[in-house]
Amino acid sequence: MKISLHRLVYLLLLGVLTFTLVSACSRNIDLNATSLKQPLENCRVVQHVMGKTCIPRNPQRIATLWMSTFSSALALGIKPIAYIWIPSEPFPKYLRDKVDKVEFVGSLNEPNLEKILLLKPDLILSNTRLQNIYKPLTDIAPTVVLDYPGPPPPWQKHLEDVAKVLDKEQESKQLIDEYWQRIDKLKQALGVDVASPKENRRLQMQVSVATVDQTYGIFTYGSKHPTGKLLSDIGLQRPPGQSGDFFTRSNISYENLSEIDGDVLFLSYTKGDAKENLEKLQKSPLWQKLKVVQQNRVYLVDSDHWYAFDVLAINAVIDDLFKYLVNTP
């Protein structure tokens, strides 16, 4: 009987020890997999492209490794401590007054890990274009990898993804609701009259959008681009060459300049030699033959926000549409 009792006690102790070891190992695996730097009760688990990460419940020092992520965080009421950009190019105008005391930590493709480490972030928002440095980033702070394919996702999708990570989903919904409210106001300002569609400025106007770039020449925006989608949401018509289901169409030759003609043309140029290319274009006899040029309805706008993919950029485009389509005679 004593032997059986001793054996029973032994088995019970062995079971408790085994359970404790398994629990400890399981906890250790979770910690390693999620780059956790703090007790579990102070964080919440977030599912993302690379798995699950336990992030601070109220992160105070967020490093953002893509411009759309940086802009989305700002729009949601959170100011990151770090951003990345193209070192050789000027910072986008629509964001210049928002980067005070925010550290530049390298280029879009090669963030500076040492700079990020010195900033002591408590959360890093990366993306799928930087998966090769995911492990080093997790050694610095909990890292969430957001899906950012090429071409980029709709600005609403990325905003919602960032909001979910930052527990700002209500703020995200409000920003999207405000977008649709602005769309409705712009429609009304353009003279929407459902009863008389033939007299509707909005439904009759062909709006062209093009950019002069030093690498891709002249390119236009299709319905898959955020700017093209915005014009579609308003109900504005596009020239035949821009009404297709594409993101952008590049290298439009001078002989095919009719593809950028319309009732209105929003024209921009990227940095560097693109300005010289724009001036060359404007001197071309073929440019002078365009209806939109002859009617003096070409408006030079900033490619920084017309080409961008975030809610702040989209609102800047809407500002331009009010300026040129509503308030300009």
C-alpha positions as CSV (number, residue, x, y, z in Angstrom):
1,M,0.0,0.0,0.0
2,K,2.9,2.4,0.9
3,I,4.5,1.6,-2.4
4,S,1.3,2.5,-4.3
5,L,0.9,5.7,-2.3
6,H,4.5,6.7,-2.9
7,R,4.1,5.9,-6.6
8,L,0.9,8.0,-6.7
9,V,2.6,10.9,-5.1
10,Y,5.5,10.5,-7.4
11,L,3.2,10.5,-10.4
12,L,1.3,13.6,-9.2
13,L,4.6,15.5,-8.6
14,L,5.8,14.4,-12.0
15,G,2.6,15.6,-13.6
16,V,2.8,19.0,-11.9
17,L,6.5,19.4,-13.0
18,T,5.7,18.4,-16.6
19,F,2.8,20.8,-16.8
20,T,5.0,23.6,-15.4
21,L,7.8,22.9,-17.9
22,V,5.3,22.7,-20.8
23,S,3.7,26.0,-19.8
24,A,7.1,27.6,-19.4
25,C,8.2,26.4,-22.8
26,S,4.9,27.5,-24.4
27,R,5.3,30.9,-22.8
28,N,8.9,31.1,-24.0
29,I,7.9,30.2,-27.5
30,D,5.2,32.9,-27.5
31,L,7.7,35.5,-26.3
32,N,10.2,34.7,-28.9
33,A,7.6,34.6,-31.7
34,T,6.1,37.9,-30.8
35,S,9.2,39.9,-29.9
36,L,7.6,40.6,-26.5
37,K,9.7,42.9,-24.3
38,Q,7.2,43.3,-21.4
39,P,4.7,41.4,-19.3
40,L,1.8,39.8,-21.1
41,E,-0.8,41.8,-19.2
42,N,0.6,45.0,-20.6
43,C,0.3,44.1,-24.2
44,R,-2.3,42.7,-26.7
45,V,-1.8,40.2,-29.5
46,V,-2.0,41.5,-33.1
47,Q,-2.2,39.2,-36.1
48,H,-0.2,40.4,-39.1
49,V,1.6,39.1,-42.2
50,M,4.5,37.5,-40.3
51,G,2.4,36.0,-37.5
52,K,1.3,37.3,-34.1
53,T,3.0,40.0,-32.1
54,C,2.2,41.2,-28.6
55,I,2.4,45.0,-28.8
56,P,2.0,47.6,-26.0
57,R,-1.6,48.5,-25.3
58,N,-0.8,52.2,-25.5
59,P,2.4,52.6,-27.5
60,Q,4.1,56.0,-27.1
61,R,7.1,55.7,-29.4
62,I,6.1,54.3,-32.8
63,A,8.5,54.1,-35.7
64,T,6.8,54.0,-39.1
65,L,8.7,52.5,-42.1
66,W,6.5,53.7,-45.0
67,M,5.1,57.1,-45.8
68,S,1.5,56.0,-46.1
69,T,1.8,54.4,-42.7
70,F,3.3,57.6,-41.2
71,S,0.5,59.7,-42.8
72,S,-2.2,57.3,-41.6
73,A,-0.9,57.3,-38.0
74,L,-0.9,61.1,-38.1
75,A,-4.5,61.2,-39.4
76,L,-5.5,58.8,-36.6
77,G,-4.1,61.3,-34.0
78,I,-0.8,59.6,-33.3
79,K,2.5,61.3,-34.1
80,P,5.3,58.7,-34.8
81,I,8.9,59.2,-33.7
82,A,10.4,58.1,-37.0
83,Y,9.8,58.0,-40.7
84,I,11.6,57.0,-43.9
85,W,11.8,58.7,-47.3
86,I,13.9,59.1,-50.4
87,P,17.1,61.0,-49.3
88,S,17.7,62.7,-52.6
89,E,14.1,64.1,-52.9
90,P,12.4,66.9,-51.1
91,F,9.9,65.9,-48.5
92,P,6.2,66.0,-49.6
93,K,4.8,69.5,-49.2
94,Y,1.5,68.3,-47.7
95,L,3.4,66.7,-44.8
96,R,6.3,69.2,-44.2
97,D,4.6,70.9,-41.3
98,K,3.9,67.5,-39.6
99,V,7.4,66.1,-39.2
100,D,8.7,68.5,-36.6
101,K,10.6,66.5,-34.0
102,V,10.1,63.3,-36.0
103,E,13.4,61.6,-36.9
104,F,14.4,60.6,-40.4
105,V,15.7,57.0,-40.2
106,G,16.8,56.1,-43.8
107,S,15.5,55.4,-47.2
108,L,12.3,53.5,-48.2
109,N,14.2,50.3,-49.1
110,E,17.0,50.6,-46.5
111,P,16.0,51.9,-43.1
112,N,18.9,52.6,-40.8
113,L,18.6,50.0,-38.0
114,E,21.1,51.7,-35.8
115,K,19.2,55.0,-35.9
116,I,15.9,53.1,-35.1
117,L,17.6,51.4,-32.2
118,L,18.9,54.6,-30.7
119,L,15.3,56.1,-30.7
120,K,14.1,53.2,-28.4
121,P,10.7,52.7,-30.1
122,D,8.1,50.6,-28.3
123,L,6.4,49.6,-31.6
124,I,7.6,49.4,-35.2
125,L,5.2,49.4,-38.1
126,S,6.9,47.8,-41.1
127,N,5.5,46.4,-44.3
128,T,5.9,43.5,-46.7
129,R,8.5,45.3,-48.8
130,L,10.9,45.1,-45.8
131,Q,10.4,41.5,-44.8
132,N,14.1,40.9,-45.2
133,I,14.8,42.9,-42.1
134,Y,11.9,41.7,-40.0
135,K,14.1,39.7,-37.6
136,P,16.5,42.6,-36.8
137,L,13.5,44.9,-36.3
138,T,12.0,42.4,-33.8
139,D,15.2,42.5,-31.8
140,I,14.7,46.3,-31.4
141,A,11.0,46.4,-30.5
142,P,7.7,44.5,-31.2
143,T,7.2,44.8,-35.0
144,V,4.0,44.5,-37.0
145,V,4.3,43.9,-40.8
146,L,1.5,45.4,-42.8
147,D,0.6,44.1,-46.2
148,Y,1.8,46.6,-48.9
149,P,1.7,45.0,-52.3
150,G,2.5,46.6,-55.6
151,P,0.5,48.5,-56.8
152,P,-0.4,49.7,-53.3
153,P,-3.7,48.9,-51.7
154,P,-6.6,51.5,-51.6
155,W,-5.9,54.2,-49.0
156,Q,-8.9,53.1,-47.0
157,K,-7.6,49.6,-46.6
158,H,-4.2,50.7,-45.4
159,L,-5.8,53.2,-43.0
160,E,-8.0,50.5,-41.6
161,D,-5.0,48.2,-41.2
162,V,-3.0,50.8,-39.3
163,A,-6.1,51.7,-37.2
164,K,-6.6,48.1,-36.2
165,V,-3.0,47.8,-35.0
166,L,-3.2,51.1,-33.1
167,D,-6.7,50.4,-31.7
168,K,-8.1,53.4,-33.5
169,E,-10.8,51.8,-35.6
170,Q,-13.4,54.3,-34.6
171,E,-11.2,57.1,-35.7
172,S,-10.6,55.3,-39.0
173,K,-14.3,55.0,-39.6
174,Q,-14.8,58.7,-38.9
175,L,-12.1,59.7,-41.4
176,I,-13.7,57.5,-44.1
177,D,-17.1,59.0,-43.3
178,E,-15.7,62.5,-43.6
179,Y,-14.2,61.6,-47.0
180,W,-17.7,60.7,-48.3
181,Q,-19.1,63.9,-46.7
182,R,-16.5,65.9,-48.7
183,I,-17.4,64.0,-51.8
184,D,-21.1,64.9,-51.4
185,K,-20.2,68.6,-50.9
186,L,-18.1,68.6,-54.0
187,K,-20.8,67.0,-56.0
188,Q,-23.3,69.7,-54.8
189,A,-20.8,72.4,-55.6
190,L,-20.4,71.1,-59.1
191,G,-24.1,71.5,-59.7
192,V,-25.5,68.0,-59.4
193,D,-29.1,67.8,-60.7
194,V,-30.3,64.3,-60.8
195,A,-33.6,65.4,-62.5
196,S,-31.6,67.0,-65.4
197,P,-28.5,64.9,-66.0
198,K,-27.9,66.6,-69.4
199,E,-27.3,69.9,-67.6
200,N,-25.1,68.3,-64.9
201,R,-21.6,69.8,-65.0
202,R,-20.2,66.9,-63.1
203,L,-21.6,64.2,-65.5
204,Q,-20.5,66.1,-68.6
205,M,-17.0,67.2,-67.6
206,Q,-14.0,65.1,-68.8
207,V,-11.2,65.3,-66.3
208,S,-7.7,64.3,-67.3
209,V,-4.8,63.6,-64.9
210,A,-1.2,63.3,-66.0
211,T,2.3,63.5,-64.6
212,V,5.6,64.1,-66.3
213,D,8.3,61.9,-64.8
214,Q,12.0,61.6,-65.6
215,T,11.8,57.8,-65.6
216,Y,8.4,56.9,-66.9
217,G,7.9,59.9,-69.2
218,I,4.3,61.2,-69.3
219,F,1.9,58.9,-67.5
220,T,-1.8,58.9,-66.8
221,Y,-3.9,57.6,-63.9
222,G,-6.4,54.8,-64.2
223,S,-9.4,53.8,-62.1
224,K,-7.2,51.5,-59.8
225,H,-5.1,54.5,-58.7
226,P,-6.4,56.3,-55.6
227,T,-6.8,59.5,-57.5
228,G,-8.6,57.8,-60.3
229,K,-10.9,56.1,-57.8
230,L,-11.6,59.5,-56.2
231,L,-12.7,61.0,-59.5
232,S,-14.9,58.0,-60.0
233,D,-16.4,58.4,-56.6
234,I,-17.3,62.0,-57.5
235,G,-18.8,60.8,-60.8
236,L,-16.4,62.9,-63.0
237,Q,-15.9,61.5,-66.5
238,R,-12.4,60.6,-67.8
239,P,-11.0,60.8,-71.3
240,P,-11.3,57.5,-73.2
241,G,-7.6,56.7,-72.7
242,Q,-7.9,57.0,-68.9
243,S,-11.1,55.2,-68.3
244,G,-9.6,51.7,-68.2
245,D,-9.1,49.4,-65.2
246,F,-5.4,50.1,-64.7
247,F,-3.2,51.8,-62.1
248,T,-1.0,54.1,-64.3
249,R,-0.1,54.1,-68.0
250,S,3.3,55.4,-68.7
251,N,5.5,56.6,-71.6
252,I,2.8,58.3,-73.5
253,S,4.5,59.8,-76.7
254,Y,3.9,63.3,-78.0
255,E,2.1,61.7,-81.0
256,N,-0.4,60.3,-78.5
257,L,-0.9,63.4,-76.4
258,S,-4.6,63.2,-77.2
259,E,-4.8,60.7,-74.4
260,I,-4.3,63.5,-71.9
261,D,-6.7,65.9,-73.5
262,G,-10.0,66.7,-71.9
263,D,-12.2,69.6,-70.5
264,V,-9.7,69.9,-67.6
265,L,-6.2,68.7,-67.2
266,F,-4.5,68.3,-63.8
267,L,-0.8,68.1,-64.7
268,S,2.1,67.6,-62.3
269,Y,5.7,66.7,-62.5
270,T,8.0,64.7,-60.3
271,K,11.4,66.0,-59.0
272,G,14.7,66.2,-60.8
273,D,14.9,66.5,-64.6
274,A,11.1,66.1,-64.9
275,K,10.6,69.9,-64.7
276,E,12.8,70.3,-67.8
277,N,10.8,67.6,-69.5
278,L,7.6,69.5,-68.6
279,E,9.0,72.7,-70.1
280,K,10.0,70.8,-73.3
281,L,6.4,69.4,-73.5
282,Q,4.8,72.9,-73.2
283,K,6.9,74.2,-76.1
284,S,5.8,71.4,-78.4
285,P,3.4,72.3,-81.3
286,L,1.5,69.1,-80.5
287,W,0.9,70.3,-77.0
288,Q,-0.5,73.6,-78.3
289,K,-3.1,71.7,-80.4
290,L,-4.8,70.1,-77.3
291,K,-8.3,71.4,-76.7
292,V,-7.6,71.7,-72.9
293,V,-4.5,73.9,-73.6
294,Q,-6.4,76.1,-76.1
295,Q,-9.2,76.6,-73.5
296,N,-6.6,77.4,-70.8
297,R,-7.9,74.7,-68.5
298,V,-4.5,73.1,-67.6
299,Y,-3.8,73.3,-63.8
300,L,-0.3,72.5,-62.5
301,V,-0.7,70.5,-59.2
302,D,1.7,68.9,-56.8
303,S,2.5,65.2,-57.6
304,D,3.4,64.6,-54.0
305,H,-0.2,64.3,-53.0
306,W,-1.8,63.6,-56.4
307,Y,0.2,60.4,-56.7
308,A,0.2,59.4,-53.0
309,F,-1.8,56.7,-51.3
310,D,-3.0,58.0,-47.9
311,V,-6.0,59.9,-46.4
312,L,-4.1,63.2,-46.0
313,A,-3.0,63.1,-49.6
314,I,-6.5,62.3,-50.8
315,N,-7.9,65.3,-48.8
316,A,-5.3,67.5,-50.4
317,V,-6.5,66.4,-53.8
318,I,-10.0,67.2,-52.9
319,D,-8.8,70.7,-51.8
320,D,-7.4,71.1,-55.3
321,L,-10.7,69.9,-56.9
322,F,-12.6,72.5,-55.0
323,K,-10.0,75.1,-55.9
324,Y,-10.0,74.6,-59.6
325,L,-13.3,73.0,-60.5
326,V,-15.5,75.1,-58.1
327,N,-13.8,78.3,-57.2
328,T,-12.0,79.0,-60.5
329,P,-14.1,80.8,-63.1
